Amino acid sequence: MNIYLALIRCISFLENLFCFSMLIICSFLVVFQVVNRYVLHFEIMWIGDLALYLFIPALIYSIAIATREQSHTSVDVFLEILLRKNVVFIAFSKIVINVLVLSSILYLIPMAHRIFLSAMKYSEYGTLVPWFNTSWIRQSVLVSLSLCAFHTAHHIFMKSLSLIKQIKAGDIQCP
């Protein structure tokens, strides 16, 4: 279990590092472009495209971070109102919702895989940045969906363990 949790922490660190780095680089490129354009009156056109090419994968990977942190739109309020504070049913319904989310993600992964393979086979280069291969933007969709599936499966596993432990400890009574 410790190795598994260390893996979760490592993946979380790498996701955060990637998104943070890309956002810092994008911010620097945009500020550099603004200074060049409006202060120095010397526009380097490809800087804006490069910032965009780096920002989009960071945006796509942030979906996985939102899934990991469970900070995406949730139906917890409705569950608590509908289930009248029944802790077992609320916990069980959160597991069921995560299973449904995981099913949706697993449905989308084969489509993202086809896009990934197409991006591997046919490189696409930027218009104003002809040396920059933009295929990795399309490849990042599969990686992000895979991370979302992993994080959702992790939440299902941890919530199930927590519910079982609470029931065994007698903290929660099954109806």
Backbone as CSV, one residue per row, in Angstrom:
resi,resn,N_x,N_y,N_z,CA_x,CA_y,CA_z,C_x,C_y,C_z
1,MET,0.826,-1.196,0.000,0.000,0.000,0.000,0.870,1.259,0.000
2,ASN,2.017,1.217,0.725,2.903,2.381,0.765,3.493,2.680,-0.604
3,ILE,3.829,1.625,-1.363,4.376,1.819,-2.711,3.311,2.441,-3.606
4,TYR,2.091,1.981,-3.471,0.985,2.519,-4.261,0.781,4.004,-3.956
5,LEU,0.760,4.373,-2.686,0.572,5.772,-2.305,1.766,6.633,-2.725
6,ALA,2.972,6.052,-2.713,4.153,6.779,-3.206,4.026,7.027,-4.709
7,LEU,3.484,6.049,-5.433,3.251,6.220,-6.870,2.242,7.345,-7.113
8,ILE,1.181,7.375,-6.320,0.177,8.439,-6.433,0.826,9.798,-6.196
9,ARG,1.654,9.916,-5.160,2.331,11.180,-4.868,3.286,11.575,-5.994
10,CYS,3.982,10.605,-6.567,4.920,10.874,-7.666,4.172,11.372,-8.907
11,ILE,3.085,10.710,-9.258,2.281,11.135,-10.404,1.721,12.535,-10.157
12,SER,1.251,12.787,-8.953,0.719,14.110,-8.605,1.793,15.180,-8.743
13,PHE,2.993,14.885,-8.257,4.096,15.840,-8.357,4.431,16.130,-9.817
14,LEU,4.511,15.092,-10.655,4.847,15.287,-12.063,3.763,16.071,-12.806
15,GLU,2.489,15.785,-12.502,1.392,16.554,-13.115,1.485,18.026,-12.738
16,ASN,1.673,18.281,-11.451,1.769,19.663,-10.981,2.984,20.364,-11.584
17,LEU,4.116,19.669,-11.622,5.336,20.246,-12.169,5.159,20.600,-13.644
18,PHE,4.569,19.698,-14.415,4.369,19.954,-15.843,3.461,21.165,-16.062
19,CYS,2.301,21.164,-15.416,1.353,22.270,-15.619,1.927,23.588,-15.120
20,PHE,2.574,23.566,-13.970,3.177,24.788,-13.432,4.250,25.314,-14.371
21,SER,5.120,24.427,-14.852,6.196,24.831,-15.763,5.640,25.421,-17.050
22,MET,4.644,24.751,-17.620,4.067,25.246,-18.871,3.403,26.612,-18.681
23,LEU,2.712,26.797,-17.569,2.066,28.086,-17.321,3.098,29.201,-17.103
24,ILE,4.196,28.890,-16.434,5.262,29.886,-16.235,5.891,30.235,-17.582
25,ILE,6.198,29.216,-18.387,6.800,29.465,-19.702,5.838,30.263,-20.583
26,CYS,4.571,29.886,-20.591,3.572,30.611,-21.391,3.457,32.061,-20.938
27,SER,3.428,32.273,-19.636,3.340,33.645,-19.113,4.557,34.461,-19.534
28,PHE,5.731,33.858,-19.428,6.952,34.549,-19.840,6.905,34.892,-21.332
29,LEU,6.484,33.945,-22.166,6.412,34.190,-23.608,5.411,35.296,-23.944
30,VAL,4.276,35.305,-23.270,3.265,36.334,-23.538,3.781,37.712,-23.110
31,VAL,4.396,37.808,-21.934,4.960,39.088,-21.485,6.060,39.535,-22.443
32,PHE,6.896,38.616,-22.858,7.965,38.922,-23.811,7.382,39.439,-25.129
33,GLN,6.305,38.801,-25.596,5.651,39.226,-26.833,5.047,40.626,-26.690
34,VAL,4.422,40.901,-25.556,3.816,42.221,-25.331,4.904,43.300,-25.284
35,VAL,5.992,43.027,-24.581,7.095,43.996,-24.511,7.677,44.226,-25.904
36,ASN,7.886,43.153,-26.639,8.409,43.289,-28.004,7.479,44.113,-28.877
37,ARG,6.208,43.840,-28.792,5.249,44.492,-29.696,5.005,45.950,-29.336
38,TYR,4.764,46.244,-28.059,4.321,47.582,-27.683,5.425,48.496,-27.145
39,VAL,6.492,47.929,-26.629,7.570,48.765,-26.110,8.687,48.901,-27.148
40,LEU,9.132,47.755,-27.675,10.231,47.770,-28.641,9.755,47.923,-30.082
41,HIS,8.440,47.790,-30.304,7.841,47.872,-31.647,8.491,46.880,-32.615
42,PHE,8.803,45.711,-32.080,9.415,44.660,-32.890,8.682,43.361,-32.568
43,GLU,7.772,42.968,-33.440,6.960,41.787,-33.165,7.634,40.533,-33.714
44,ILE,7.719,39.536,-32.867,8.187,38.215,-33.286,6.941,37.340,-33.297
45,MET,6.415,37.101,-34.473,5.078,36.513,-34.620,4.956,35.108,-34.041
46,TRP,5.992,34.316,-34.095,5.866,32.926,-33.679,5.823,32.753,-32.162
47,ILE,6.157,33.775,-31.405,6.135,33.642,-29.936,4.716,33.407,-29.427
48,GLY,3.742,34.107,-29.986,2.346,33.907,-29.577,1.866,32.497,-29.893
49,ASP,2.245,31.981,-31.077,1.862,30.609,-31.430,2.523,29.599,-30.506
50,LEU,3.803,29.810,-30.210,4.507,28.884,-29.316,3.861,28.878,-27.931
51,ALA,3.486,30.054,-27.438,2.807,30.125,-26.132,1.498,29.341,-26.174
52,LEU,0.769,29.461,-27.262,-0.485,28.722,-27.411,-0.239,27.222,-27.478
53,TYR,0.773,26.813,-28.228,1.093,25.389,-28.365,1.510,24.766,-27.031
54,LEU,2.062,25.557,-26.146,2.440,25.055,-24.825,1.282,25.137,-23.831
55,PHE,0.411,26.128,-24.017,-0.695,26.324,-23.084,-1.767,25.245,-23.233
56,ILE,-2.070,24.852,-24.461,-3.164,23.894,-24.689,-2.905,22.550,-23.998
57,PRO,-1.726,21.934,-24.136,-1.511,20.680,-23.377,-1.581,20.882,-21.867
58,ALA,-1.097,22.029,-21.371,-1.207,22.298,-19.931,-2.671,22.357,-19.517
59,LEU,-3.491,22.954,-20.364,-4.929,23.011,-20.103,-5.536,21.606,-20.106
60,ILE,-5.129,20.796,-21.067,-5.654,19.427,-21.157,-5.229,18.605,-19.938
61,TYR,-3.966,18.749,-19.506,-3.499,18.003,-18.329,-4.137,18.513,-17.042
62,SER,-4.564,19.768,-17.038,-5.212,20.287,-15.829,-6.538,19.573,-15.566
63,ILE,-7.126,18.979,-16.586,-8.337,18.177,-16.396,-8.025,16.980,-15.497
64,ALA,-6.869,16.358,-15.724,-6.461,15.231,-14.877,-6.218,15.697,-13.441
65,ILE,-5.652,16.883,-13.281,-5.419,17.409,-11.932,-6.753,17.687,-11.238
66,ALA,-7.707,18.243,-11.978,-9.029,18.486,-11.398,-9.691,17.173,-10.996
67,THR,-9.502,16.134,-11.786,-10.042,14.814,-11.437,-9.362,14.283,-10.181
68,ARG,-8.035,14.438,-10.118,-7.291,13.955,-8.949,-7.749,14.643,-7.676
69,GLU,-7.939,15.962,-7.750,-8.313,16.741,-6.569,-9.813,16.747,-6.313
70,GLN,-10.575,16.146,-7.197,-12.037,16.128,-7.132,-12.592,17.544,-7.018
71,SER,-12.010,18.446,-7.792,-12.472,19.829,-7.771,-13.316,20.153,-8.994
72,HIS,-13.745,19.138,-9.679,-14.626,19.327,-10.822,-16.069,19.442,-10.328
73,THR,-16.968,19.725,-11.223,-18.370,19.882,-10.851,-18.861,18.598,-10.199
74,SER,-19.558,18.739,-9.137,-19.969,17.582,-8.355,-21.461,17.647,-8.062
75,VAL,-22.017,16.501,-7.703,-23.436,16.426,-7.359,-23.630,16.108,-5.882
76,ASP,-22.630,16.418,-5.066,-22.682,16.104,-3.637,-23.862,16.762,-2.932
77,VAL,-24.163,17.989,-3.268,-25.253,18.705,-2.599,-26.572,17.986,-2.848
78,PHE,-26.810,17.596,-4.096,-28.050,16.902,-4.426,-28.135,15.552,-3.718
79,LEU,-26.999,14.859,-3.622,-26.995,13.564,-2.934,-27.369,13.731,-1.470
80,GLU,-26.787,14.732,-0.830,-27.055,14.926,0.587,-28.514,15.324,0.829
81,ILE,-29.091,16.097,-0.073,-30.497,16.479,0.062,-31.393,15.267,-0.188
82,LEU,-31.105,14.533,-1.259,-31.947,13.397,-1.620,-31.836,12.235,-0.639
83,LEU,-30.647,11.989,-0.138,-30.443,10.822,0.711,-30.569,11.140,2.199
84,ARG,-30.897,12.350,2.537,-31.228,12.747,3.905,-30.141,12.384,4.930
85,LYS,-28.912,12.704,4.594,-27.781,12.517,5.520,-27.511,11.050,5.868
86,ASN,-27.964,10.122,5.057,-27.646,8.712,5.277,-26.229,8.478,4.768
87,VAL,-25.279,8.366,5.690,-23.857,8.338,5.365,-23.506,7.160,4.461
88,VAL,-24.084,6.004,4.707,-23.778,4.819,3.898,-24.225,5.023,2.459
89,PHE,-25.445,5.497,2.273,-25.947,5.698,0.918,-25.192,6.817,0.199
90,ILE,-24.823,7.866,0.926,-24.057,8.953,0.304,-22.696,8.433,-0.150
91,ALA,-22.011,7.705,0.727,-20.699,7.150,0.367,-20.825,6.161,-0.791
92,PHE,-21.835,5.308,-0.734,-22.040,4.332,-1.808,-22.381,5.035,-3.123
93,SER,-23.206,6.074,-3.063,-23.580,6.780,-4.293,-22.379,7.497,-4.900
94,LYS,-21.450,8.007,-4.071,-20.234,8.627,-4.600,-19.376,7.585,-5.324
95,ILE,-19.340,6.384,-4.800,-18.614,5.305,-5.469,-19.284,4.989,-6.803
96,VAL,-20.606,4.903,-6.805,-21.343,4.608,-8.041,-21.117,5.706,-9.078
97,ILE,-21.148,6.958,-8.646,-20.915,8.073,-9.571,-19.507,7.987,-10.154
98,ASN,-18.524,7.676,-9.322,-17.157,7.525,-9.831,-17.045,6.356,-10.797
99,VAL,-17.787,5.295,-10.560,-17.795,4.164,-11.498,-18.387,4.606,-12.837
100,LEU,-19.459,5.398,-12.793,-20.047,5.914,-14.033,-19.078,6.842,-14.769
101,VAL,-18.389,7.691,-14.030,-17.393,8.583,-14.637,-16.277,7.755,-15.267
102,LEU,-15.801,6.747,-14.544,-14.746,5.881,-15.079,-15.221,5.174,-16.342
103,SER,-16.463,4.734,-16.356,-17.016,4.088,-17.555,-17.021,5.046,-18.741
104,SER,-17.390,6.282,-18.498,-17.386,7.293,-19.571,-15.979,7.535,-20.090
105,ILE,-15.027,7.641,-19.176,-13.636,7.864,-19.581,-13.124,6.668,-20.382
106,LEU,-13.427,5.467,-19.910,-12.973,4.271,-20.625,-13.622,4.164,-22.001
107,TYR,-14.816,4.706,-22.157,-15.474,4.751,-23.460,-14.731,5.693,-24.410
108,LEU,-14.191,6.799,-23.880,-13.505,7.789,-24.703,-12.063,7.419,-25.038
109,ILE,-11.444,6.566,-24.238,-10.025,6.248,-24.432,-9.734,5.625,-25.805
110,PRO,-10.531,4.683,-26.325,-10.206,4.160,-27.663,-10.217,5.234,-28.757
111,MET,-11.112,6.201,-28.660,-11.129,7.303,-29.634,-9.868,8.147,-29.504
112,ALA,-9.480,8.448,-28.280,-8.256,9.217,-28.047,-7.035,8.426,-28.500
113,HIS,-7.097,7.100,-28.373,-5.988,6.257,-28.814,-5.819,6.341,-30.330
114,ARG,-6.930,6.352,-31.062,-6.850,6.497,-32.527,-6.244,7.845,-32.906
115,ILE,-6.638,8.895,-32.194,-6.070,10.223,-32.441,-4.574,10.220,-32.120
116,PHE,-4.206,9.555,-31.025,-2.811,9.445,-30.616,-1.983,8.759,-31.701
117,LEU,-2.485,7.626,-32.217,-1.756,6.895,-33.255,-1.644,7.711,-34.539
118,SER,-2.708,8.431,-34.869,-2.674,9.290,-36.055,-1.637,10.400,-35.881
119,ALA,-1.558,10.962,-34.694,-0.579,12.017,-34.419,0.846,11.466,-34.460
120,MET,1.014,10.203,-34.061,2.339,9.581,-34.132,2.747,9.338,-35.583
121,LYS,1.779,8.943,-36.396,2.066,8.586,-37.788,2.238,9.820,-38.668
122,TYR,1.385,10.817,-38.479,1.393,12.018,-39.318,1.722,13.239,-38.471
123,SER,2.938,13.694,-38.575,3.355,14.872,-37.809,2.692,16.121,-38.377
124,GLU,2.359,17.034,-37.484,1.813,18.334,-37.876,2.714,19.404,-37.298
125,TYR,3.090,20.343,-38.145,3.968,21.406,-37.688,3.216,22.719,-37.667
126,GLY,3.635,23.604,-36.777,2.969,24.881,-36.614,3.073,25.760,-37.845
127,THR,2.137,26.665,-37.988,2.115,27.575,-39.133,3.237,28.603,-39.031
128,LEU,3.282,29.308,-37.923,4.307,30.330,-37.748,5.552,29.795,-37.046
129,VAL,5.447,28.613,-36.492,6.589,27.969,-35.846,6.831,26.648,-36.600
130,PRO,7.420,26.727,-37.795,7.498,25.542,-38.645,8.347,24.401,-38.078
131,TRP,9.195,24.679,-37.129,10.033,23.644,-36.544,9.367,22.959,-35.347
132,PHE,8.196,23.448,-34.922,7.545,22.926,-33.723,6.477,21.905,-34.101
133,ASN,6.699,20.658,-33.701,5.757,19.584,-33.994,4.574,19.695,-33.029
134,THR,3.408,20.022,-33.558,2.223,20.214,-32.712,1.440,18.922,-32.483
135,SER,1.943,17.801,-32.975,1.237,16.526,-32.795,1.117,16.149,-31.323
136,TRP,2.031,16.624,-30.508,1.980,16.256,-29.096,0.767,16.860,-28.394
137,ILE,0.194,17.899,-29.003,-1.034,18.456,-28.439,-2.152,17.426,-28.541
138,ARG,-2.257,16.766,-29.707,-3.277,15.720,-29.873,-2.923,14.483,-29.045
139,GLN,-1.649,14.203,-28.886,-1.234,13.046,-28.089,-1.540,13.247,-26.615
140,SER,-1.531,14.493,-26.182,-1.776,14.770,-24.759,-3.198,14.422,-24.333
141,VAL,-4.127,14.340,-25.269,-5.506,13.986,-24.922,-5.563,12.564,-24.358
142,LEU,-4.867,11.631,-25.002,-4.860,10.247,-24.504,-4.190,10.164,-23.139
143,VAL,-3.087,10.854,-22.983,-2.383,10.818,-21.699,-3.270,11.398,-20.595
144,SER,-3.928,12.507,-20.885,-4.802,13.132,-19.893,-5.984,12.229,-19.535
145,LEU,-6.608,11.621,-20.545,-7.726,10.706,-20.262,-7.257,9.500,-19.456
146,SER,-6.065,9.001,-19.765,-5.522,7.869,-19.003,-5.284,8.255,-17.556
147,LEU,-4.749,9.460,-17.343,-4.551,9.942,-15.969,-5.884,10.130,-15.252
148,CYS,-6.886,10.640,-15.975,-8.220,10.789,-15.377,-8.780,9.428,-14.967
149,ALA,-8.618,8.425,-15.839,-9.092,7.075,-15.510,-8.355,6.540,-14.286
150,PHE,-7.042,6.752,-14.234,-6.250,6.285,-13.094,-6.707,6.957,-11.803
151,HIS,-6.878,8.281,-11.842,-7.292,9.001,-10.627,-8.701,8.600,-10.195
152,THR,-9.593,8.406,-11.154,-10.961,8.007,-10.807,-10.965,6.604,-10.202
153,ALA,-10.192,5.689,-10.789,-10.086,4.335,-10.218,-9.489,4.398,-8.811
154,HIS,-8.518,5.277,-8.616,-7.929,5.462,-7.281,-8.983,5.938,-6.285
155,HIS,-9.823,6.900,-6.694,-10.880,7.392,-5.801,-11.879,6.291,-5.469
156,ILE,-12.239,5.486,-6.448,-13.163,4.376,-6.199,-12.555,3.419,-5.177
157,PHE,-11.287,3.076,-5.384,-10.583,2.155,-4.486,-10.517,2.717,-3.068
158,MET,-10.103,3.985,-2.932,-9.937,4.573,-1.606,-11.284,4.775,-0.899
159,LYS,-12.310,5.205,-1.639,-13.636,5.385,-1.030,-14.226,4.047,-0.603
160,SER,-14.000,3.012,-1.411,-14.488,1.676,-1.052,-13.789,1.173,0.202
161,LEU,-12.470,1.337,0.264,-11.729,0.927,1.466,-12.208,1.679,2.702
162,SER,-12.405,2.983,2.538,-12.859,3.800,3.664,-14.233,3.361,4.147
163,LEU,-15.135,3.115,3.208,-16.484,2.679,3.574,-16.444,1.327,4.282
164,ILE,-15.647,0.394,3.779,-15.536,-0.940,4.401,-14.947,-0.817,5.806
165,LYS,-13.907,0.010,5.961,-13.295,0.194,7.284,-14.289,0.794,8.278
166,GLN,-15.076,1.790,7.826,-16.048,2.417,8.712,-17.144,1.435,9.111
167,ILE,-17.573,0.605,8.183,-18.619,-0.374,8.509,-18.070,-1.423,9.469
168,LYS,-16.838,-1.917,9.222,-16.218,-2.919,10.110,-15.954,-2.368,11.505
169,ALA,-15.577,-1.076,11.580,-15.291,-0.474,12.878,-16.560,-0.138,13.640
170,GLY,-17.701,-0.207,12.964,-18.958,0.087,13.631,-19.290,1.570,13.645
171,ASP,-18.472,2.383,12.950,-18.747,3.816,12.892,-20.014,4.095,12.091
172,ILE,-20.317,3.215,11.142,-21.498,3.366,10.295,-22.310,2.088,10.406
173,GLN,-23.575,2.231,10.601,-24.481,1.086,10.650,-25.148,0.912,9.291
174,CYS,-25.068,-0.273,8.750,-25.778,-0.548,7.497,-27.269,-0.631,7.774
175,PRO,-28.105,-0.023,6.937,-29.554,-0.058,7.167,-30.133,-1.429,6.907
